[in-house]
C-alpha cells in the first residue's frame, strides 16, 4: 500500500490547482439552518469544473507525470465524475485518456466524458468491473492508471477542499462528507485534522444496492483511504435513497443548487437527524452531475412525498360528462391537473365503468387530504397512489 499524503502534499496540490480548479463558494443557508436548528453552510463542489470535486485529484495527478508517462497517456475507471475529471485534465495537458465506465453508467456522464476528449469504453456491470478493465489496459499499453481513490496524489488534490473549508468556516462544529471509495473524505480529513484537530468530522454512506447515489456506491472503501479514515473520522452514518431524494429536491427548490445523489448524501444525513452534534455544520455537496431523467423522476417522487403532487385512482361510471364532473370538483378545490389516464380493460368490475388515474399539483399534505375528502363526499371511491405511506 502506498503512503498517505501529508498536509505538505495537500498544500502543494493546492498550488498546482491555483487558476485551474475553482475555489468553490461556501453558502450559509437560512432554510436548512431553520429546519435543523443550527447554522448550516454548504460547500458547493457541484459548481466545480466538470461538475464535481474530482477535477482536483485528477489534475493534481496528471500535473505530476513525467515526460514518458505523459507520452503513454492515462487511463481511469469511473462511474462518471472521476472519468470526466481525468478526461478534462488530460485534454488540458495534451495527453490521451481512456476511461472505462460500467455498462449502466448514466448517459449524461458518459457523454460528458466524451465531450472532454476521453475515449470511453463501457466494461463490466459495476465500478469494480471497470477498474479491472482499466488495469488490464494500463498493463498492456503502459498508460498511467489514475485511480479514483487509491492514489496519494488524488487524495492530496481532494484535500484542497479541506484547506478551503477551514479558511471559509473555521469555527463549524461538524463537517459532513460523502464517502464512497473514500478519497474525498481522506483528503479533507487530513487537512482539517492539521488545521483544527478537535473538529467533528462525519462520513456519510448510502445503503447498499441499487441507488441514485451512484457516485458513492462501491462494494468497499479503498485500502489507502481506509487507513486514513479509520483514524480521522469521528463517525460514519448511513442514509437511505428516500432521505437522499428528499434532500436533493429540497436543495434544488430552496437553494437553487442542483446536486446529484451522492452530492446530497451529507445534507440527507443532516435533515434526517443523523449528523450528531448541535453546533454549526458544513456540508460538502460533492457533485452536481445528475442525469436529467433521473432528476425528473426524483423530483416527481419528492413532490409526491411532500404533498405537492397527489396521485390517485378511482372507478367512475363510463358515461358522458362523468370525468368532467371529477375534474370540476378537483378544480373547485384548487387542485391543478398534471396528468389524467383512462383504463377500460382489466381494471373495472363491470362494462359500465372506467378507471381513471389522476396526478394533481397541490399546495401541501393538508390540501391533498381536502381534495380526497371532497371526492369521497361526492360518492367516489378513491385510492391514493404512492407516498406518503
Protein Blocks (a to p, Z undefined) as FASTA:
>chain_A
ZZdddfklmmmmmmmmgokaccddddddfklmmmnopacddddfklpghhiaklmmmmmm
mmmpcfklmmnopadddfklmmmmmmmmmmmnopacdddddfklcfklmmmmmmnopacd
dedjbfklmmmmmmmmmmmnopacddfklcfklmmmmmmmmmmmmmmmmmbfbdcdddfe
ommmmmmmmmmmmmmmmbccddddddedjdfklmlmcfbdcfklmmmmmmmpfbdcdddf
klmmmmmmmmmmmnopacdfklmmmmmmmmnopngpjbdcddddfbfcdcfklmmmmmmm
mmmmnopaccddddddddehklmmmmmmmmmnopacfbdcddfehpafbfkbccdddddd
dfblmlmmmmmmmmmmnopacddehjdZZ
